[in-house]
Amino acid sequence: MLAGQPVELLPEKALWWPAERRLFVADLHLGKAATFRALGQPVPGGTTQENLARLDGLIERHRPRELIFLGDFLHAAQARTPSLLATVADWRERHAALDCTLVRGNHDHRAGDPPASLRIRWVDEPWLCGPFAACHHPQRHPTHFVLAGHLHPARRLFGPGRDSLRMPCFVHEGEQLILPAFGEFTGGWEVEPAPGRRFYGVGGDRVWPL
C-alpha cells in the first residue's frame, strides 16, 4: 500500500498499480551495450531484445492501459542506431493501443526524446499521476508520493564465510519509493541501511522484505 493505493512490487523490477491499470518501470537504458560497442568495447549484444521481451511478458500478464517509464529510456545518442530504433518500433507496433509516457531522465536529455513515430509522450519531472509524483531522480514532493529511479538500487547479502550476493531492490523511505533498474547491463548502486529505510529484494520470481 502506497499513498493509500494498493500496489504490487513485481519480480520483473516493475511496479503495478491495479486500480488505474498503470505499470511503472525505471531505467531501461536501451542501447547501452550498443553505445559501448560504438566506443570499441567488446560487450555482448541482445540486451535490447531481452528488455523488450520482459516488457512483453509484463504487458501480456497485466494488460495495463498505460506504461510509464521513470526516465532513461535510451542510454545515449550513440544508441539511436537504425537497428535499435527498428527493434523498438516493432515492439511499439505490438502494443499500439497502449499509452506510453516517458518522464525524462538525465540520459534522456543527452540521448534525445524517442522518435515521434514511437508515440511515446514525454514529460518532465515531477509528473503528477493521481496521488503519485512520477519522477526520475529521487526527491521530495510537498503533496504527492514520489516514484523514482535513477539510482539502480541494490543490496548486498552476506552468507557464511566470505559468501555474498548482490541483488536489485526497491527502496521505500518516507513518501518515496525508488525502483530498481529494469534494463539489463545497467549495474547497481549499493544503498546503505538507514533509519526508516526499507528494502525489498528482487530475486528469481519473488520480491521479499530484506
HUPEGI-V604770 format. One line per field, one symbol per residue. ss: DSSP state (H for helix, E for strand, L for the rest). burial: b if it has 9 or more other ideal C-beta (glycine too) atoms within 8 Angstrom, else e. Layout:
BEGIN
ss->???
burial->???
END
This chain:
BEGIN
ss->LELLELLEEELLLEEEELLLLEEEELLLLELHHHHHHHLLLLLLLLHHHHHHHHHHHHHHHHLLLEEEELLLLELLHHHLLHHHHHHHHHHHHHLLLLEEEEELLHHHHHHLLLLHHHLLEEELLLEEELLEEELLLLLLLLLLEEEELLLLEEEEEELLLLLEEEEEEEEEELLEEELLLLLLLLLLEELLLLLLEEEEEEELLEEEEL
burial->ebbebebeebbebbbbbbebbbbbbbbbbbbbbbbbbeeeeeeeeebbebbbebbbbbbeebebebbbbbbbbbbbebbbbeebbebbbebbeebeebebbbbbbbbbeebeebeeebebebbebbbebeebbbbbbbbebeebbbbbbbbbbbbebeeeeeeeebbbbbbbbeebbbbbbbbebbebeebeeeeebebbbbeeeebeee
END
